[in-house]
Amino acid sequence: MGKVFNITGGCYSELHYMVDLSQRLQKIKKMVDAGQYFTINRARQYGKTTILNAMEELLNPNYTVVSLDFQMISCADFETEQMFISAFSREVLDSTEDIPDSIKKQLSLLSSRETNASTLSVLFKILMAWCGQSQKKIVLMIDEFDSATNNQVFLDFLAQLRGYYLKRRKYSTFQSVILAGVFAPFDIADDFLVDMDFSTSDIFGMLKDYENDYHTGMDIYQMSELLFDYTSGYPFLVSKLCKLIDERVVGEERFPDKESAWSKEGLLKAVRILLNESNTLFESLIYQLEDYPELDKMLRELLFEGKDIPYVMGIRSVEIALMSGFVRVCNNSVRISNRIFETLLYNLFLASPDIQQNEMYDAALKDKNLFIENGQLDMKRILERFVFHFDSLYGDQGEKFYEEDGRRYFMLFLKPIINGNGNCYVEAETRNRERTDLIVDYKGEQFIIETKIWYGQARHAQGEIQLLDYLDHYHLQKGYLLTFNFNKEKEIGVKEITLRDKVLIEAVV
């Protein structure tokens, strides 16, 4: 059986198409060699388990690696100190055969539920004795450790690790401790600065491996760039899209073979499939929105109002968003992590019942059949109808309404029109209170719509030039400009102009 793209559990090079981890692993090994204790704290499904599996293989020749997974320890095992000691001892015994007989005997006694009445201090005395006797230095790795972070027994366990780390010159202890999870509980931990994101070159290497097997004729560089553009290198999303192209897109009517599927159009199809299906990552993100209203509020401000949110350590909504993977910090400002998450959030926020009862949404739903001709989207007609409905419904509203809600209502108007066949997202570099570039993907065709506030003719002309530059970047000949003008003497409507060698459709409301 050939290799596949994997999205569950750890990846193994002999079974799965994966990026080259060698440089990352060597950086982590240097931390281990230096005796550092650290946490690989990243959002869900970020490749942490894969890194730990590869690290164990790399370290085994020189170290005794005790590799544990706290998912294998049940919640009941954390109820009391004695139950945890029993479960922990069993996992240690199962994880490695390189244990001295005397240590193995003591751990076996601790592992017995019937006879164990010990304490964490006794467990650590045994573990430290093992560290002193072992011919190889011992590295402790714990995956999914945050499944127990709210448990007092686990906190006491961390305190023991900390105590022996601080006294490591006096007592034998672990060479290194690596915890992998979403949180970072160590107050003694060294910074983990290894980049876990997939770069374009990482993705290129993975696709080249696939191409060597299947000879699809794909443009590997283009596909690598597109995958990075949509995911910003989030490991799960990259692998998931590749898996969808390989296993779901291939064979559809428009993509009868691998050659046609591994294309820009095939990727956009995979994006639509991904955004219309539930998965554990998306479910986890949505739960965070439900559990933390302040996170929901912050993301809505970021997406719809173009609010600049600076990163300040300790702000709850920002820290939750970072921990969940919704956002990343760029130039000391908070940004949505990638296009996939952004589109997911737009779809989610615009699908809420209170939004869909809005008059603009109803108007677009009624007009929906007017905008599709021969299977293609007529964006000029969409702008014409948006101008008509927006002016009739909200033409007498004030400036504050426009600034906060105008762009959101255009996206709300787009939602029922492109739903099921397209997606809409925002270029992060242009999201602010003055202008926003919307990108609409519809059945393999892209539309660039710049929405902006009117600040005079000079600024308007500047906006036209900015839009032309974006069209050059996306290799498009036609672009769209939607301007919200507060002047009472404004001329409402849609017109078509030619600048350079491009056609611009300009709408004013």
Protein Blocks (a to p, Z undefined) as FASTA:
>chain_A
ZZdddfehjddfklpccddfklmmmmmmmmmmnopacdddddehehlmmmmmmmmmmmmm
mmccddddfklpcfklmmpmklmmmmmmmmmmmmpcbbcfklmmmmmmmmpmklmccdfk
lmmmmmmmmmmmpmbdcddddehklmmmmpmklmmmmmmmmmmmmmmmmpccdfbdcddd
fbdfbfkbccdfbdfbdcfklmmmmmmmmmmmnonopafklmmmmmmmmnnopaklmmmm
mmmmmmmmgopaklmbfklmmcfklmmmmmmmmmmpccfklmmmmmmmmmmmmlmmmmmm
mmmnopacdddehiaklmmmmmnomacceehiacdfblklmmmmmmmmmmpmklmmpmkl
mmmmmmmmmmpgghiacfklmmmmmmmmmmmmmmmpcfklmmmmmmmmmmmmmmmmmgoj
accdddfklgcfkbccddddeehiacdddddddebjklmmmmmmmmmmmmmmnopabdcd
ddddfbfkbccddddddehjbccddddZZ
